[in-house]
């Protein structure tokens, strides 16, 4: 049985992912409003997630309205599994326990988990849709987010204990 999953539906999934990401970073920015530098980082990441949302919206506008663009069911299943495990499981993934984050290191760890999950979803999305300049740019941006967060985490760990609290 062929799954009725189109390029449009795949892009709609990506748009939802970006909306969730923007909200996630807005919540982290609010949680760490007392730390202007960290809040600023999360605010910037929220803005970038919103920008990705609009990039996917642009791709969606170009996607065909017909069902002639059915996507391979095995690839779609992989994308769904990745997205479900990374984003939509309530007790797992980057959104679990955001309210209980105790310090900057935990906040950054949650953000890194989110970015790594997003990168994995985008790689699966690119596998489904094929390579494009836009998708390649989004994958590269997510990799940049991962790298940036890792650098901040490493720098925070290098600070003396009194400077991190």
C-alpha positions as CSV (number, residue, x, y, z in Angstrom):
1,X,0.0,0.0,0.0
2,X,1.4,3.3,-1.1
3,X,1.4,6.0,1.6
4,X,-0.2,9.2,0.6
5,X,2.6,11.4,1.9
6,X,3.6,14.2,-0.4
7,X,6.3,16.8,-0.6
8,X,3.7,19.3,0.8
9,X,3.0,17.2,3.8
10,X,6.7,16.8,4.4
11,X,7.3,20.5,4.3
12,X,4.4,21.1,6.6
13,X,6.1,18.8,9.1
14,X,9.2,20.9,8.8
15,X,7.2,24.1,9.4
16,X,5.7,22.7,12.6
17,X,9.2,21.7,13.8
18,X,10.4,25.3,13.3
19,X,7.4,26.7,15.1
20,X,8.1,24.4,18.0
21,X,11.8,25.4,18.0
22,X,11.0,29.1,18.1
23,X,8.7,28.6,21.1
24,X,11.3,26.4,22.8
25,X,14.0,29.1,22.5
26,X,11.6,31.8,23.6
27,X,10.8,29.7,26.7
28,X,14.5,29.3,27.4
29,X,15.2,33.0,26.9
30,X,12.5,33.8,29.4
31,X,13.8,31.2,31.8
32,X,17.3,32.8,31.7
33,X,16.2,36.4,31.5
34,X,18.5,37.1,34.5
35,X,21.5,36.1,32.4
36,X,21.5,38.7,29.6
37,X,24.2,36.9,27.5
38,X,22.5,33.5,27.6
39,X,19.0,35.0,27.1
40,X,20.3,36.8,24.1
41,X,21.7,33.6,22.6
42,X,18.3,31.9,23.0
43,X,16.5,34.9,21.6
44,X,18.8,34.8,18.5
45,X,18.2,31.1,18.1
46,X,14.4,31.7,18.3
47,X,14.7,34.3,15.6
48,X,16.7,31.9,13.4
49,X,14.1,29.2,13.9
50,X,11.4,31.7,12.8
51,X,13.5,32.5,9.7
52,X,13.7,28.8,8.9
53,X,9.9,28.6,9.3
54,X,9.6,31.2,6.5
55,X,12.2,29.4,4.3
56,X,10.1,26.2,4.6
57,X,6.9,28.3,3.9
58,X,8.6,29.5,0.7
59,X,9.4,26.0,-0.3
60,X,5.8,25.0,0.5
61,X,4.5,27.7,-1.9
62,X,6.5,26.2,-4.7
63,X,5.4,22.6,-3.9
64,X,2.9,21.0,-6.3
65,X,-0.7,20.8,-5.1
66,X,-1.3,17.4,-6.7
67,X,-0.6,14.0,-5.3
68,X,1.6,13.1,-8.2
69,X,4.6,13.9,-6.0
70,X,4.2,10.9,-3.6
71,X,7.2,10.3,-1.5
72,X,8.7,6.9,-0.9
73,X,6.9,5.3,2.0
74,X,10.1,3.8,3.6
75,X,11.8,7.2,3.6
76,X,8.7,8.9,5.0
77,X,8.4,6.3,7.7
78,X,12.0,7.0,8.8
79,X,11.2,10.8,8.8
80,X,8.1,10.2,11.0
81,X,10.0,7.9,13.4
82,X,12.8,10.5,13.7
83,X,10.4,13.4,14.2
84,X,8.2,11.4,16.7
85,X,11.2,10.3,18.8
86,X,12.9,13.6,18.8
87,X,10.0,16.1,19.0
88,X,6.6,14.8,19.7
89,X,7.2,12.4,22.6
90,X,6.2,14.3,25.8
91,X,8.5,12.4,28.2
92,X,11.6,12.5,26.0
93,X,13.5,14.8,23.8
94,X,14.4,18.4,24.1
95,X,11.0,19.7,25.4
96,X,10.8,17.4,28.4
97,X,11.5,19.1,31.7
98,X,12.2,22.6,30.4
99,X,10.3,24.1,33.4
100,X,12.6,22.2,35.7
101,X,15.9,23.4,34.2
102,X,18.0,24.5,37.1
103,X,21.0,26.3,35.7
104,X,22.7,27.5,32.5
105,X,24.4,24.2,31.8
106,X,21.1,22.3,31.8
107,X,19.5,25.0,29.6
108,X,22.3,24.8,27.1
109,X,22.2,20.9,27.2
110,X,18.5,21.1,26.4
111,X,19.2,23.5,23.5
112,X,21.9,21.2,22.2
113,X,19.6,18.2,22.4
114,X,17.0,20.2,20.4
115,X,19.5,21.3,17.7
116,X,20.9,17.7,17.3
117,X,17.4,16.4,17.0
118,X,16.5,19.1,14.4
119,X,19.6,18.3,12.5
120,X,18.7,14.6,12.4
121,X,15.1,15.5,11.2
122,X,16.5,17.8,8.5
123,X,18.9,15.1,7.3
124,X,15.9,12.7,7.1
125,X,13.9,15.4,5.4
126,X,16.6,15.9,2.8
127,X,16.7,12.2,2.2
128,X,12.9,12.3,1.5
129,X,12.9,15.4,-0.6
130,X,16.3,15.2,-2.2
131,X,19.1,17.8,-2.1
132,X,18.3,21.4,-2.7
133,X,20.1,24.7,-2.1
134,X,17.5,25.6,0.6
135,X,17.6,22.3,2.4
136,X,21.4,22.2,2.3
137,X,21.5,25.7,3.8
138,X,19.1,24.7,6.6
139,X,21.2,21.6,7.3
140,X,24.3,23.8,7.4
141,X,22.6,26.3,9.7
142,X,21.5,23.6,12.1
143,X,25.0,22.2,12.2
144,X,26.2,25.8,13.0
145,X,23.7,25.9,15.9
146,X,25.1,22.6,17.2
147,X,28.6,23.9,17.0
148,X,27.8,27.2,18.6
149,X,26.1,25.6,21.5
150,X,28.9,23.1,22.0
151,X,31.4,26.0,22.1
152,X,29.3,27.9,24.7
153,X,29.0,24.7,26.8
154,X,32.7,24.2,26.6
155,X,33.4,27.8,27.5
156,X,31.0,27.7,30.4
157,X,32.6,24.5,31.8
158,X,36.0,26.2,31.6
159,X,34.9,29.0,33.9
160,X,35.8,28.8,37.6
161,X,32.8,27.5,39.7
162,X,32.0,30.9,41.2
163,X,31.7,32.5,37.7
164,X,29.1,30.0,36.5
165,X,26.6,30.3,39.3
